[in-house]
Amino acid sequence: MMKNKEKLKKYLLFLAIFIIITLGIILIIHQKEYQSLIRNYNQKIVSIISLVKEKYPSITENELLEILNSLKKDDSILDKYYIDLTKESVILENETIYQRFIIINILLYLFIITFLLFIFNSYNKSQNKELKKIIKYLEKISNKDYSLEINELSEDELSILKNELYKITIMLKETAENSKKDKLELKKSLENISHQLKTPLTSILIMLDNLEDNELDDHLREEFLRDIKREINNINFLVQNLLKLSKFDVNAINFTKNKFKISDLLNDCIKNVATLSELKNVAIKLIMKTDFVVNLDYRWNIEAITNILKNCIEYSENNSQIILNVVDNNAYTKITIKDFGQGISKEDLPHIFERFYKGKSSSFDSVGIGLSLAKTIIEKDNGSINVLPDDDGTIFEIKYYKI
């Protein structure tokens, strides 16, 4: 996982150890050089002292020490031998020692430089190898091959670059997959829309052809006109709902939350389906112990609950009822809508919120878009919706969460 980082640490640790060892060797060499010069000087001085004492037995050791430690400098004695103390050593052997250590130091510095160049070259080759990998990755991406796997992330610059490249690759891969998925969904949606429009448009064209017959009975003519109006209303309903869903799909709708009584919302929804419920003589009862205030988008939630009520009425038996039960707690507000009808089959149950899905028992006029829009609206307003099978019909459970 951290291969590159460990590699860099290895190089730096090795280089640090090498520098410490090299400094130690340099110090040892200089110490050896100094000791060699001191030892040689001392040996020559001992020889001079021995010779002086031999020539001048009367001279004392204190006098000799005074001469050795004297600060008085007189280079005139050596001038006649052409010896410059600022440039040359009086003891020729010291010159040889000095030259020998110069060669040792040069060889040591050459070794250090060569070794550092080797380390730099090795690391540079390693980085070039990583760059070549990145170039290959880029070539794969340019060929729309997103099978990029990077398992050696670290904190150095190249690894950060690879990490960012990996993120971009994942993003491009997801974009490509989503684009493919969107194309399939668009194709499916267009097919469904075409199918939904084809049937009413075909019916309208047939009825218009019949209306052109001058011998057509007036009663039948009026019936055709009513059917055409119904089909046009169905098309208008489909188009309006598709426009609403498309706005949700592109996040073009912003909800405006307002505080209002839950009873006001539900009573308006009941009014919206009053005509439809009267046709089937379906009574809608609202049950709740106390009224309370909710914070939701009023207009859009009327749309959602109205669509659910329409669906319940559609599947309800004639002369039956629909019960709305409302409860509230600290976590959520729950609205339960129960109808007494034929219910939803097990095969249809997982799909009823899918766009354009029509169950086996759906009416001819159903376009399979109302529940999908309701689910989208409720979830957009921090809610959830579930459908529960029941022996007496169907139960829709809506929860608006407060957190």
C-alpha positions in Angstrom: 0.0 0.0 0.0 2.8 2.4 0.8 5.5 1.0 -1.5 6.7 4.3 -2.9 6.8 5.9 0.5 8.9 3.0 1.8 11.2 3.2 -1.2 11.8 6.9 -0.6 12.4 6.3 3.1 14.8 3.5 2.2 16.8 5.9 0.0 16.8 8.7 2.6 17.8 6.3 5.4 20.6 4.8 3.4 21.8 8.2 2.4 21.7 9.4 6.0 23.7 6.4 7.2 26.2 6.9 4.4 26.7 10.6 5.3 27.2 9.7 9.0 29.7 7.0 8.1 31.5 9.2 5.6 31.8 12.0 8.2 33.2 9.5 10.6 35.8 8.3 8.1 36.8 11.9 7.3 37.2 12.7 11.0 39.3 9.5 11.5 41.5 10.3 8.5 42.1 13.9 9.7 42.9 12.5 13.2 45.3 10.0 11.7 46.9 12.8 9.7 47.3 15.0 12.7 48.7 12.2 14.8 51.2 11.2 12.1 52.4 14.8 11.8 52.7 15.2 15.6 54.4 11.9 16.0 56.9 12.8 13.3 57.6 16.3 14.7 58.0 14.9 18.2 60.5 12.3 16.9 62.6 14.9 15.2 62.6 17.2 18.2 63.7 14.3 20.4 66.5 13.6 18.0 67.6 17.3 18.1 67.4 17.4 21.9 69.6 14.2 22.1 72.1 15.8 19.7 72.2 19.1 21.6 72.7 17.4 24.9 75.5 15.3 23.4 77.3 18.4 22.0 76.5 20.6 25.0 76.3 18.4 28.1 76.1 21.5 30.3 72.7 22.6 29.0 69.8 21.8 31.3 66.4 20.3 30.3 64.7 23.5 31.5 66.7 25.5 29.1 65.7 23.2 26.3 62.1 23.5 27.2 62.3 27.3 27.2 63.8 27.1 23.7 61.0 24.8 22.5 58.2 26.9 24.0 59.6 30.2 23.1 57.3 32.6 21.2 60.3 34.3 19.5 60.3 33.7 15.8 63.5 34.0 13.7 63.2 32.7 10.1 66.5 34.1 9.0 68.3 30.9 9.9 66.3 29.0 7.3 66.4 31.6 4.6 69.9 30.6 3.5 68.5 27.1 2.9 65.6 28.6 0.9 63.0 27.2 3.2 59.8 29.3 3.4 57.9 28.3 6.6 54.6 29.7 5.3 54.7 27.2 2.4 57.0 24.4 3.3 57.7 22.1 6.2 61.2 22.0 7.6 60.8 18.3 8.0 60.6 16.7 4.6 58.9 13.6 5.8 55.9 15.7 6.9 55.5 16.8 3.3 55.4 13.2 2.3 52.8 12.4 4.9 50.8 15.5 3.9 50.8 14.4 0.2 49.8 10.9 1.1 46.7 12.1 3.1 45.8 14.5 0.2 45.6 11.6 -2.1 43.5 9.6 0.4 41.1 12.6 0.8 40.8 13.0 -2.9 40.0 9.3 -3.4 37.5 9.5 -0.5 35.7 12.5 -2.0 35.7 10.9 -5.4 34.1 7.8 -3.8 31.5 10.0 -2.0 30.6 11.9 -5.2 30.4 8.6 -7.2 28.2 7.0 -4.6 25.9 10.0 -4.4 25.6 10.1 -8.2 24.7 6.4 -8.0 22.0 7.0 -5.4 20.6 9.9 -7.4 20.7 7.9 -10.6 19.0 4.9 -9.0 16.2 7.1 -7.5 15.9 9.0 -10.8 15.5 5.7 -12.6 12.9 4.6 -10.1 11.0 7.9 -10.7 11.2 7.6 -14.4 9.8 4.0 -14.1 6.9 5.4 -12.2 6.4 8.2 -14.8 6.3 5.6 -17.6 3.6 3.7 -15.7 1.6 6.9 -15.4 2.0 7.6 -19.1 0.7 4.0 -19.8 -2.2 4.7 -17.5 -3.0 7.9 -19.4 -2.8 6.0 -22.7 -5.3 3.4 -21.3 -7.6 6.2 -20.2 -7.4 7.9 -23.6 -8.5 4.5 -25.1 -11.4 4.4 -22.6 -9.8 1.6 -20.7 -10.6 2.4 -17.0 -9.2 -0.8 -15.5 -6.7 1.2 -13.5 -5.5 -0.3 -10.2 -3.0 1.6 -8.1 -1.9 -0.1 -4.9 1.2 1.9 -4.1 0.1 5.2 -2.7 2.3 7.4 -0.7 3.1 11.0 0.2 5.7 11.9 -2.5 4.8 14.0 -5.5 4.5 11.1 -8.0 2.4 9.1 -5.7 0.1 12.0 -5.1 -0.1 12.4 -8.9 -1.0 8.8 -9.2 -3.5 9.1 -6.4 -5.2 12.0 -8.2 -5.0 10.2 -11.5 -6.7 7.2 -9.8 -9.5 9.5 -8.6 -10.0 10.9 -12.0 -10.0 7.4 -13.5 -12.7 6.3 -11.1 -14.7 9.5 -11.9 -14.4 8.9 -15.6 -15.3 5.3 -15.2 -18.4 6.2 -13.2 -19.2 8.9 -15.7 -18.9 6.5 -18.6 -21.0 3.9 -16.8 -23.6 6.5 -15.8 -23.7 7.8 -19.4 -24.3 4.3 -20.7 -26.9 3.8 -18.0 -28.5 7.2 -18.8 -28.6 6.3 -22.5 -30.4 3.0 -21.7 -32.8 4.8 -19.4 -33.4 7.5 -22.0 -34.0 4.8 -24.6 -36.4 3.0 -22.3 -38.2 6.2 -21.3 -38.6 7.2 -25.0 -40.0 3.8 -25.8 -42.4 4.1 -22.9 -43.4 7.6 -23.8 -43.9 6.6 -27.4 -46.0 3.7 -26.4 -48.1 5.9 -24.0 -48.7 8.5 -26.7 -49.2 6.1 -29.6 -52.3 4.5 -28.2 -54.4 7.6 -27.5 -53.1 9.3 -30.7 -54.2 6.3 -32.7 -57.6 6.3 -31.1 -58.0 10.0 -31.8 -57.1 9.6 -35.5 -59.6 6.7 -35.9 -62.3 8.7 -34.2 -61.5 11.8 -36.3 -61.8 9.7 -39.4 -65.2 8.5 -38.3 -66.3 12.1 -37.5 -65.6 13.0 -41.2 -68.5 10.7 -42.1 -71.5 13.0 -42.7 -73.9 10.1 -42.2 -72.7 9.5 -38.6 -75.3 9.4 -36.0 -75.4 12.6 -33.7 -75.3 10.5 -30.5 -72.3 8.5 -31.8 -70.6 11.8 -32.9 -71.0 13.2 -29.4 -69.6 10.0 -27.9 -66.6 10.2 -30.2 -66.0 13.8 -29.2 -66.1 12.8 -25.5 -63.6 10.1 -26.1 -61.3 12.4 -28.0 -61.5 14.9 -25.1 -60.7 12.1 -22.7 -57.7 11.0 -24.7 -56.4 14.5 -25.0 -56.7 15.0 -21.3 -54.7 11.8 -20.8 -52.0 13.0 -23.1 -52.0 16.4 -21.3 -51.7 14.6 -17.9 -48.8 12.5 -19.2 -46.9 15.4 -20.7 -47.4 17.5 -17.5 -46.1 14.8 -15.3 -43.2 14.0 -17.6 -42.2 17.7 -17.4 -42.4 17.6 -13.6 -40.3 14.4 -13.4 -37.7 15.8 -15.8 -37.3 18.8 -13.6 -36.7 16.5 -10.6 -34.2 14.5 -12.7 -32.0 17.5 -13.4 -32.5 19.0 -9.9 -34.2 22.0 -11.3 -36.8 22.2 -8.5 -36.2 23.8 -5.1 -38.6 23.0 -2.4 -40.0 25.9 -0.3 -40.8 24.6 3.2 -43.6 26.3 5.1 -45.3 25.5 8.4 -49.0 24.5 8.1 -51.5 22.2 9.7 -51.5 18.7 8.4 -55.3 18.7 8.2 -55.2 21.6 5.7 -52.9 19.6 3.4 -54.9 16.4 3.5 -58.3 18.1 3.1 -57.0 19.8 0.0 -55.9 16.5 -1.4 -59.3 15.0 -0.7 -61.0 17.9 -2.5 -58.7 17.2 -5.5 -60.1 13.7 -5.9 -63.7 14.4 -4.8 -65.1 14.0 -8.3 -63.3 10.7 -8.9 -64.3 9.3 -5.5 -68.0 10.3 -6.1 -68.0 8.4 -9.4 -67.2 5.2 -7.6 -68.9 6.2 -4.4 -65.7 5.8 -2.4 -65.8 7.7 0.9 -62.5 9.1 2.2 -62.1 9.3 6.0 -59.5 11.3 7.8 -58.6 10.0 11.3 -56.2 11.7 13.7 -56.4 12.4 17.4 -55.0 15.9 17.3 -54.1 18.4 14.6 -50.5 19.5 14.4 -48.1 21.6 12.4 -45.6 20.2 9.8 -42.8 21.9 7.9 -43.0 20.8 4.3 -43.4 22.1 0.7 -47.2 22.5 0.6 -47.8 22.6 -3.2 -45.6 19.6 -4.1 -46.9 17.4 -1.3 -50.5 18.0 -2.4 -49.4 16.7 -5.8 -47.8 13.6 -4.3 -50.6 12.6 -1.9 -53.3 13.4 -4.5 -51.6 11.0 -6.9 -51.6 8.3 -4.2 -55.3 8.9 -3.5 -56.1 8.6 -7.2 -54.3 5.3 -7.3 -56.2 4.1 -4.3 -59.6 5.1 -5.7 -58.7 3.4 -9.0 -58.1 0.1 -7.3 -60.9 0.4 -4.7 -64.2 -1.4 -5.0 -67.3 0.6 -5.7 -69.2 1.8 -2.5 -66.0 1.2 -0.4 -63.9 3.6 1.6 -60.3 5.0 2.0 -58.9 5.7 5.4 -56.2 8.3 6.1 -54.6 7.8 9.5 -52.1 10.4 10.8 -49.7 10.0 13.8 -46.9 12.2 15.0 -43.9 11.7 17.2 -40.5 13.2 17.8 -38.9 11.3 14.9 -41.4 11.6 12.0 -44.9 12.4 10.9 -46.6 9.3 9.5 -49.6 9.2 7.1 -51.2 5.9 6.4 -53.5 5.6 3.4 -55.6 2.3 3.3 -57.9 1.3 0.5 -60.4 -1.6 0.4 -59.9 -3.0 -3.1 -58.4 -5.8 -5.1 -54.9 -5.1 -3.7 -51.6 -5.4 -5.5 -50.2 -8.7 -6.7 -46.9 -10.0 -5.4 -45.4 -9.6 -8.9 -46.4 -6.0 -9.1 -45.5 -5.0 -5.6 -41.7 -4.4 -6.1 -42.4 -2.3 -9.3 -45.3 0.0 -8.5 -43.0 3.0 -8.0 -41.2 2.5 -11.3 -41.8 5.0 -14.0 -44.3 3.8 -16.6 -44.9 0.6 -14.8 -48.5 -0.7 -15.2 -49.7 -3.6 -13.1 -51.8 -6.4 -14.4 -55.0 -5.0 -12.9 -54.3 -1.4 -14.1 -57.0 0.5 -15.9 -56.8 1.3 -19.6 -56.3 5.0 -18.9 -53.4 4.5 -16.4 -50.0 5.7 -17.6 -48.0 4.4 -14.7 -46.4 7.7 -13.7 -48.4 9.0 -10.8 -46.8 6.9 -8.0 -43.3 7.4 -9.4 -43.8 11.2 -9.2 -45.3 10.9 -5.7 -42.3 8.9 -4.5 -39.8 11.4 -6.0 -41.6 14.3 -4.3 -41.8 12.7 -0.9 -38.2 11.6 -0.9 -37.1 15.0 -2.0 -38.9 16.5 1.0 -36.9 14.2 3.5 -39.5 11.5 3.5 -40.1 7.9 2.5 -43.0 5.9 1.1 -43.7 2.2 1.3 -46.5 0.0 0.1 -47.8 -2.8 2.3 -50.0 -5.7 1.1 -53.2 -6.2 3.2 -55.9 -8.8 3.2 -58.5 -6.1 2.6 -56.6 -4.0 0.0 -53.5 -1.9 0.0 -51.8 0.3 2.5 -49.4 3.2 1.6 -47.2 4.4 4.4 -45.7 7.9 4.2 -43.1 9.2 6.7 -41.8 12.7 6.9 -38.7 12.7 9.0 -37.9 15.6 11.3 -34.1 15.0 11.5 
